[in-house]
Amino acid sequence: MRDTRESRLLLVLLVAVAFALITVDIKGGESSPLVGARRAAAGVLGPVERAASGAVDPVAETVRAVRDASTHQQRLDQITRENTELRQRVASSDTATGRTKQLDDLLRTAGAGGYTIKAAQVIAIGAAQAFSWTITIDAGSDDGLTRDMTVINGQGLVGRITTVAPTTATVLLATDPGFTAGTRLEGSGEIGFANGQGTGPMRVSLLNGKAQVKPGDRLVTFGSQSGRPFVAGVPVGKVVTVEATPGELTKTVLVEPFVQFTRLDLVGVVVVPPRTDPRDSVLPPAPAAPAPAAAQPAAPAAAAPPAASPTGGN
């Protein structure tokens, strides 16, 4: 239909009629003359509305399900992030607790031996300068460290410094096959030389081939002149095997180190040696010997049967 004056007048007339019918229907209520027409329209259009609703409802449900799934996934992601953060906080707390324990042990060992130390943390493990058993620590010449200083931790001897940079240093571990340190046997004071053997126990050659030594005996460092590269009295390890060396001038023993080299974290570099040799005082108290088993009382002997009385004749 073209937009003419007549069409516009017809549109206005239809709108006016529609408003009039609506007014009459509202005012008439249930007695409205349009009730019948409204019911007829509902009867015709009702099935169409239900069909349309049936077609639209699954779509609406799908939209709601997608929306709810997105909300649930967001909540799940939030819970996952919160759990991750909680685990990180717990791990950080455990790490801090572990390092506090390491520091306490380190300070106790340093105090017992009279060592002045610089605490440092292990930041790398690996080969350096052709050595196969080394660590790198986060302290160097800026902290007063120099080559051939003794490195310890709360358990005992870790190694010695071989290379120093301004902020880092390389430590040759006591497990390295090229490592050698003088040792002294607890109590008797027998002197020997310990060599690293990688993952195996250290091999110690005692200078006295007739030295009295047995498994469980403990060793400390003998010490070097001016405390370089080793200060005296640092716990080394305990004897696990005494090798048979008949006729030899020396006696060889295998020693399990006190230090757990696979768990190194916090260490101390001895920057000032002790004024006097601490001897065995840095060693922890020796474990008490097991008490001998109590002797079981002997079972009482069985009583002999009474002898028969002789019978006399009359």
Buried (B, 14 or more C-beta within 10 A) or exposed (E): EEEEEEEEEEEEEEEEEEEEBEEEBEEEEEEBEBEEEEEEEEEEEEEEEEEEEEEEEEEEEEEEEEEEEEEEEEEEEEEEEEEEEEEEEEEEEEEEEEEEEBBEBBBEBBEBBBBEBBBBBBEEBEEBEEBBBBBBBBBBBEBEBEBBBBBBBBBBBBBBBBBBEEEBBBBBBBBBBEBEBBBBBBEEEBBBBBBBBEEEBBBBBBEBBEBEBEEEBBBBBBBBEEBBBBBBBBBBBBBBEBEEBEEEEBBBBBBBBBBEBEEBEBBBBBBBBBEEBBBBEBBEEEEEEEEEEEEEEEEEEEEEEEEEEEEEEE
